[in-house]
Amino acid sequence: MTIATENIKVRKVDFNVQDINKYYVDGNICGSHFINALHIVFPEGERFFIRSVKRYLKEIQEDKTLVAKVKRFIGQEGVHNKEHEKFWDILEKMDIDARGYAKFYNNAAYNFIEKNIIKFLGEKRGNMFALSMTTALEHFTALLADGLLRKSPFYDLPKDVEMLLKWHAAEELEHKAVCFDVYEKVGGDYPTRVAGMVMATGMLWFFIGAGQIYFIATDKDAKLTKMPADFLEFCVTLGTSESIKSVVKMYFDYYKKDFHPDEHDNYALAENFFKEHQSYFEKMGVQA
């Protein structure tokens, strides 16, 4: 199943998260700082996605449908950036150094790694490798979205935080194949696609994990005596979730030579989410 262009909707949402506990992920320190790290990694990563795919717009001009999808993809990612960055203000009011970690992440991942990869490989091959990493990371966000939307949150979350994460997840499913289709359209090969996924996997989990550790280490309110139990609960909760096996399988499907994101039948998860929560979005003036 290939999603229609009009089903990739740019929703100008405006989440208003207020009065949440510092350990808003069910009181778990590790879980809360894991989500905090995602709030940093997502917007910086999405700016990289937009850069990577925009470089190839001229090469796909004859495919009007794909161009339209790319423009809607860029629109969605731009709104994602805005909404996650708004959360940085909430974190800093809790004395969590969101912008400090964002600066480190941006300098390390993009000002250093991205620029030096392109310099080392040359502009043409470097840009293609950046696109392959974008394609891989879009697959990652889609499989995580699948896991989140198939099952209620692994923890109890404040309503607006839950809706923010699920809205983002649903839109990731809507545009999950766009970058992959661009990659194939411009002649991306299988070895580069696999290499991009290997690199993307290492970088994604390194920077999420580093952010989580940084926030825990600099959290003056975190009780060290509570940490072992919270860490164990965090690992067990994620590791034993109903959707973990499906997520792992979806990840390794990417390494198949004939893989395409549409072989994972989950567009309906996004559609059903917006139907179910139509009134929630209408209250913020958004047509879901």
C-alpha positions in Angstrom: 0.0 0.0 0.0 1.3 3.4 -1.0 0.0 6.4 0.9 -1.7 9.2 -1.1 0.0 12.6 -1.1 -3.0 14.2 0.6 -2.8 11.8 3.5 0.5 13.3 4.5 -0.9 16.3 6.3 0.9 19.3 7.7 -0.9 20.0 11.0 -0.1 23.3 12.6 -0.5 21.9 16.2 0.3 23.9 19.3 0.6 21.6 22.4 0.4 23.4 25.7 2.2 21.2 28.2 2.0 22.7 31.7 2.4 21.8 35.3 4.1 18.4 34.8 6.2 16.7 37.5 9.9 16.6 36.8 9.7 12.8 36.7 6.6 12.8 34.5 7.2 9.3 33.1 5.4 7.5 35.9 7.8 8.9 38.5 10.7 7.0 36.9 14.0 9.0 36.7 15.5 7.0 33.9 12.3 6.9 31.9 11.8 10.6 32.2 15.4 11.5 31.2 15.1 9.0 28.3 12.1 11.0 26.9 13.9 14.2 27.6 16.8 13.1 25.5 14.4 12.3 22.7 13.1 15.9 22.9 16.6 17.0 22.1 17.7 14.5 19.5 14.4 14.7 17.5 14.5 18.3 16.4 18.2 18.4 15.6 17.9 15.2 13.7 14.9 16.4 11.7 16.8 19.4 10.5 19.4 17.0 9.2 16.6 15.0 7.4 15.3 18.1 5.7 18.8 19.2 4.6 19.6 15.7 3.3 16.4 15.3 1.2 16.3 18.9 -0.1 19.6 18.4 -1.8 17.9 16.1 -4.3 14.7 18.0 -5.1 16.0 19.2 -8.5 16.8 15.5 -9.4 13.3 14.3 -8.8 11.4 17.3 -10.4 9.9 15.1 -13.1 8.1 13.0 -10.4 5.5 15.6 -9.3 3.9 13.2 -6.9 7.1 12.5 -5.1 8.0 16.2 -5.0 4.7 17.0 -3.4 5.3 14.3 -0.8 8.7 15.6 0.0 7.3 19.1 0.5 4.7 17.8 2.9 7.4 15.7 4.6 9.5 18.9 5.1 6.4 20.7 6.4 5.6 18.0 9.0 9.2 17.8 10.2 9.3 21.6 10.6 6.3 21.4 12.9 7.9 18.5 14.8 11.0 20.7 15.4 8.9 23.5 16.8 6.9 21.4 19.2 9.9 19.5 20.6 11.9 22.7 21.0 9.0 24.2 23.0 9.6 21.4 25.5 13.1 22.6 26.1 11.7 25.6 28.0 9.8 23.2 30.3 12.9 21.2 30.9 15.0 24.3 31.7 12.4 25.4 34.2 13.1 22.1 35.9 16.8 22.9 36.0 17.5 20.4 33.2 20.2 21.7 30.7 18.3 21.0 27.5 20.0 23.7 25.4 23.4 22.7 26.7 23.0 19.1 25.5 21.4 20.3 22.2 24.5 22.4 21.5 26.8 19.4 22.2 24.7 17.1 20.1 24.5 19.5 17.2 28.3 20.2 17.3 29.2 16.5 17.6 26.7 14.9 15.2 26.4 17.6 12.5 29.1 20.2 12.7 31.7 17.5 13.1 30.5 14.0 11.9 28.2 15.1 9.1 30.5 17.7 7.7 33.6 15.4 7.9 31.8 12.4 6.3 30.8 14.6 3.3 34.4 16.0 3.2 35.9 12.5 3.4 33.6 10.9 0.8 33.4 13.9 -1.5 30.2 16.0 -2.0 28.4 13.5 -4.3 29.0 10.4 -2.3 28.8 12.2 1.0 25.4 13.6 0.2 24.2 10.2 -0.9 25.4 8.7 2.4 23.7 11.5 4.3 20.5 10.6 2.5 21.0 6.9 3.3 21.3 7.8 7.0 18.1 9.9 6.7 16.3 7.0 5.1 17.5 4.7 7.9 16.5 7.1 10.7 13.1 7.6 9.1 12.7 3.8 9.3 13.7 3.9 12.9 11.2 6.6 13.8 8.5 4.6 11.9 9.2 1.4 13.8 9.2 3.2 17.1 6.0 4.9 16.1 4.5 1.5 15.3 5.4 0.2 18.7 4.0 3.3 20.5 0.7 3.4 18.6 0.0 -0.4 18.8 0.2 -0.3 22.5 -0.7 2.4 25.1 2.3 4.1 26.6 4.7 1.8 28.4 4.4 4.2 31.3 1.6 6.5 32.5 2.3 9.9 30.9 0.6 13.3 31.3 -2.1 13.6 28.7 -0.5 16.4 26.6 2.9 14.7 26.7 1.4 11.5 25.5 -0.5 13.2 22.8 2.6 15.1 21.6 4.5 11.9 21.3 1.7 10.0 19.6 1.0 12.9 17.2 4.6 12.8 16.2 4.5 9.0 15.9 1.4 9.1 13.7 3.0 11.6 11.3 6.2 9.6 11.1 4.1 6.7 9.8 2.3 8.9 7.3 5.6 10.0 5.6 7.7 6.8 6.5 8.4 6.0 2.8 9.1 9.4 1.4 12.9 9.6 1.9 13.2 5.9 1.0 11.5 6.6 -2.4 13.8 9.6 -3.0 16.8 7.5 -2.2 15.7 4.9 -4.8 14.7 7.5 -7.3 18.2 9.2 -7.3 20.0 5.8 -7.7 20.9 5.0 -4.1 22.4 1.5 -3.9 21.9 -1.3 -1.4 25.5 -1.3 0.2 25.2 2.4 0.9 21.7 1.9 2.3 23.0 -0.8 4.7 26.0 1.3 5.7 23.8 4.2 6.4 21.6 2.1 8.7 24.7 0.7 10.6 26.0 4.3 11.1 22.5 5.7 12.0 21.9 2.9 14.5 25.1 3.6 16.4 24.7 7.4 16.4 21.0 7.4 17.3 21.4 5.2 20.4 24.7 6.8 21.4 23.3 10.3 21.5 20.0 9.3 23.1 21.9 7.3 25.7 24.4 10.1 26.3 21.6 12.6 26.7 19.9 10.4 29.2 23.1 9.9 31.2 24.0 13.6 31.1 20.6 14.6 32.4 20.7 12.0 35.2 24.3 13.0 36.1 23.4 16.7 36.3 20.1 16.2 38.0 20.5 17.6 41.5 17.1 16.3 42.6 17.7 12.7 41.5 17.9 10.3 44.5 20.8 8.0 44.0 19.2 5.3 46.2 16.3 5.2 43.8 18.3 4.9 40.7 19.0 1.1 40.6 15.3 0.3 41.0 14.3 2.9 38.4 16.9 1.7 35.9 15.8 -1.9 36.3 12.2 -1.0 36.0 12.9 1.1 32.9 14.8 -1.8 31.2 12.2 -4.4 32.1 9.3 -2.3 31.0 10.8 -1.7 27.6 12.2 -5.1 27.2 9.0 -7.0 28.0 6.6 -4.7 26.2 4.1 -6.4 23.8 5.5 -4.7 20.8 9.2 -5.2 21.2 9.4 -8.3 19.1 7.6 -6.6 16.3 9.9 -3.6 16.5 13.0 -5.7 16.4 11.7 -7.7 13.4 10.9 -4.5 11.5 14.4 -3.2 12.2 16.1 -6.2 10.6 13.6 -6.2 7.7 15.5 -3.0 6.5 18.5 -5.1 5.7 16.7 -7.2 3.1 17.8 -6.2 -0.4 14.2 -5.9 -1.7 12.8 -4.1 1.3 10.4 -1.2 1.1 8.7 0.6 4.0 5.3 -0.1 2.6 5.6 -3.8 3.3 4.9 -2.9 6.9 1.2 -2.4 6.9 0.7 0.3 9.6 -0.6 3.4 7.8 -3.9 2.6 9.5 -2.4 3.2 12.9 -1.9 6.8 12.1 -5.3 7.2 10.5 -7.0 5.6 13.4 -5.1 7.7 16.0 -6.3 10.9 14.3 -9.9 9.7 14.0 -10.0 8.6 17.6 -8.6 12.0 18.9 -10.2 14.3 16.4 -11.9 16.4 19.1 -8.6 16.9 20.9 -7.0 18.4 17.8 -10.1 20.4 16.9 -9.8 22.2 20.3 -6.4 23.6 19.1 -7.9 24.5 15.8 -6.4 21.7 13.8 -8.2 19.4 11.4 -6.8 16.0 12.1 
